[in-house]
């Protein structure tokens, strides 16, 4: 038994020696240059293009013989800009051992070292990688005996290369650097394992996975599966899809993509018609966080991002409405249409907007999109955005209607900390403007913005906030810091804009159980300033400390920190009326009436603000003051005894 085993081992050893001797003899007698002609012929047969080897050809002797070709180039399509689709300083071809005994070359691995790869499409979207072999080559493909039958490439690698992609349709140029790239498969009909490490532009990319078999790609059979995952810009990324081409349509069906936790499913189609390409997008996104999108937008280039951040900080220091450029209007030149559905849209402040849907069309520098949200601050929203992309001054129009919004939730979103119970709000926006930044558009904006709130109970105000909205609300509801709660009956904010300026004529109003107040003046979005005077009206039978009632308030200055001052014009008029009333014997009661003007006929401030009822002019509201002291006394309730002290507080004494 032992002798039998030894004999078998000896026989196997001898066989190995004979094989190695045979391989050595085959390698020694093979002229490496003979490999070039059949290889070039096979490439010409398959693609219709020339493969040129300008440098020497050598063979490295080892257990895996390797043929090395220097200064190799592969011809480009006749219409392409660059003469070569591929050029490489060195091409390494690893060949199988045993077939060499029969003088056959079977390629185990094909490697490009320091290559330059030039990919390009023409004006019709045709790629230079789409080969059209000559008819003679097609006719003779099955009968050629001079070309080796075993030149299929199982593995393909690229080391230290560069790639450039030119779009003949849009003129877009994309550059990529390749550290390593490999395609590995058992055969031309087996799935291909893919690995890529490098950068696209300034974005580092590291992906690996599997794609369809090489023969599927070469024969353009559909569908062609793609499944890759890894990192893009240092963030986790994954994509799975099926690539197909039917007629003039290229589609990515069954698409499932993820980037840094943001996932989407759906499909993307590219349709080439009459020399133009149209993109058709259908996407479903379960969760989208806007804060992450902002982070992604700033990450690709460190230096550029830092510079942009400095510019953005400077813009924020000057304007509340950003003056940073909008995305290039050239993007709107792409013909496209589609729909995007988002189950849960998370805003930057953490608020959730659910069941978001949008449909859009674009092309010729214009875009038209309709959108809606099934759940927003307790209500619902629908709207339409239209952009006319004139190069220097694109026109943007926004129409929006929101119903049944929760007042407390909205107040919290805008930073107004107040305990609110009840209150439902509707909003209507119809505006348009021109410009290349949000601030430029706001500066030229025309149209109207309307917010209307129904009854609510407002807890005592905290008195915090120096912004225009906080200051205005305190002036319209001066008792918010005194009473335990305010019984709000209605509130209206109607801003009619013309060329960036809202001319407000009592179109801002608040009605509570104790008083009504409205505001008039201007709101200028170009320089972000406001100048508003508050018009209060005390309801009949209400007894209050007049020092808490801002009858002479004027709010003016920048939107982020306006000043609250005594209205000089109104103060002068009031002082004159006080002098006249005092001289006529009206006394302090008459002076008080000049300040708070309680009316026998209550004016519906919200109806006036909405424009459904004309406002009483100042001449009408002064009727009581011009009347005889007796009539004035009969028309108004008695006022507190400390009215003199109250007047002093109002006038800053």
C-alpha angles and dihedrals in degrees: 000000000000091000091050092055091048091051091051092050091047091050091049091048092050090049091052090049091050091049092049091048090049092049091048091051091047093049092045092051097043117098106217091210088065087069094065099065098052091042092051090046092052091049091048090049093051100041110016090235135108126256111204128194111193100171134061124291119223138171126222112214115223141111085288105040114213127201113207121202120190128212099006126178135184118207121247129229112284092247097047123109099229118063092224128046088198135013126174135185089219138010119198119199116190111200134199118259106220098049088059088072086068092041090250123139114218112179114224097176135004116202131187116203120198094350129172111214118195116195120181143166127207127228090279095052096255112148127223087230090067103096127207108192117205116267090241091056091049092049093049097039094099097041104044109120098174095066116082113249094216107060097113114136115232098175130029127186137179124200126191098347140147132221133197125193122196123189112210090195102054102014090238116156121198124187125200133182120211121210093173134345128176137182114191129181137155091229143347089271096049126092113269122237108218131199127176132178122174140072138288106212103318094332116103113225130192115173137158136173141098137303133182126288119289094242090056090056095044092048091041091231116170143265099033110190121222125185119169135158139172134090135326117187087350092302127114112261137178136176133183123176146134117244118210139164124204118174106310095344125096113189139188101204129184088022117186115174135169133186122180093333096316107118132187137177131193136076143292124206130188114203120191112206129164094344095312132100122224124196119213114193129188113175137167119197118188096196130007122183113197092202089064092049089054090051092049092050091057099044111073100079120027097201095042090046092052092050092047090048090054091050091046091050090052090049091049090051089058103035138027090206105064116253093196117124120267119235112292112286087220087078088068089061088074112098108235148142137179151115133264123195122192119189095196123015111191113203123216092261092052098259117141127229112188136199095019116180131177136176122194145178126195140177143116091042094303136102133193119190133173119198142175143179123212093201124029123151089334094311140067136260139199132176152146132238123197126184125189103195103213102170099238102025114019115193118232123192124185127188118182137169123187125181137193097006117173109250094208093051092048092048090052091050092056093045101257106141107202135129105249127181121190122346125135121205135201125198132197124185127180111164141141135187144159132242147087096258135044091251093050090050092048090049091059097035122139128179134058141296118199133184121177125182128193128213119319142156113242120200121223110296119245093221091228126137131064097207125112095257094051092047093047094049091050090051093048091048105032092167093061090099094045110041120066089233140001120227100218114200098178143334129202130189110182115169116186106197129200119178093339097314126101112208103203119199104178088310089131111070144157128193123195133168091267105035150003123223134181136179135221132186139072139309113199116195095184094068093016097235136131137200113191132165119204120225111198128188124192116220117237118272096018117132113201141155102264091210087074093053114091099209094150099041122138122181116202141153137056118352095239095055116006123177124245108217141162111271100246095200094048091043092053091049091047093049090051090050091047091053091049093046092046091051091049092056098256091126125187094330091061091047089052090052089054089058105042101021102203108199132218088213111051114225115221098231095185092052089050091049091051090051094240093114129034117246121243109250120235092254089060093048091052094058092102093051092052092048125093116284090248094056091044092052092049093049098054137051123250113274130220118283092239093065092122091058090047093053089051091054092050093051093046097250 
